[in-house]
Amino acid sequence: MFAREREDGETIAVKIDRGERDALVAMQPGTFVVTPHYENHPWVIVRLASVDPDELAELLTEAWRMTAAKRTRERFDAERVLDQS
């Protein structure tokens, strides 16, 4: 699992590198938060009403990459390179 909608319907939990999580929470505490439940886990809560859509897409892509199989990631990355050409 790399993301999940939370029960409130206004936030999602996204898997993330802890260092990046801490930086996001420090820079944008109105958008990113860590509750006690997620404190010891590599997850961040994202407030959907305030997150930039491009930033959310990037977070979800990176979260997926953290959980996807190596060959799947490699195929995905190769296709992205072709799309950018």
KAHU-V80305 format. One record per residue. RES is the residue in three letters. OMEGA is omega in whole degrees, -180 to 180 (999 if undefined). Layout:
RES_OMEGA ; RES_OMEGA
//
This chain:
MET_-180 ; PHE_176 ; ALA_175 ; ARG_175 ; GLU_178 ; ARG_-174 ; GLU_-177 ; ASP_180 ; GLY_-178 ; GLU_-178 ; THR_171 ; ILE_173 ; ALA_-177 ; VAL_176 ; LYS_-174 ; ILE_172 ; ASP_-176 ; ARG_178 ; GLY_178 ; GLU_178 ; ARG_-178 ; ASP_179 ; ALA_179 ; LEU_-180 ; VAL_180 ; ALA_-176 ; MET_-175 ; GLN_-177 ; PRO_176 ; GLY_-178 ; THR_-176 ; PHE_-178 ; VAL_174 ; VAL_177 ; THR_178 ; PRO_180 ; HIS_-177 ; TYR_-174 ; GLU_-177 ; ASN_-178 ; HIS_-178 ; PRO_-179 ; TRP_174 ; VAL_175 ; ILE_-177 ; VAL_176 ; ARG_-173 ; LEU_-178 ; ALA_-175 ; SER_-179 ; VAL_174 ; ASP_-178 ; PRO_179 ; ASP_178 ; GLU_178 ; LEU_178 ; ALA_179 ; GLU_179 ; LEU_-180 ; LEU_177 ; THR_-180 ; GLU_177 ; ALA_178 ; TRP_-179 ; ARG_179 ; MET_-175 ; THR_-177 ; ALA_176 ; ALA_-176 ; LYS_-178 ; ARG_178 ; THR_177 ; ARG_-179 ; GLU_177 ; ARG_179 ; PHE_-179 ; ASP_179 ; ALA_178 ; GLU_178 ; ARG_178 ; VAL_179 ; LEU_180 ; ASP_-178 ; GLN_-179 ; SER_999
//
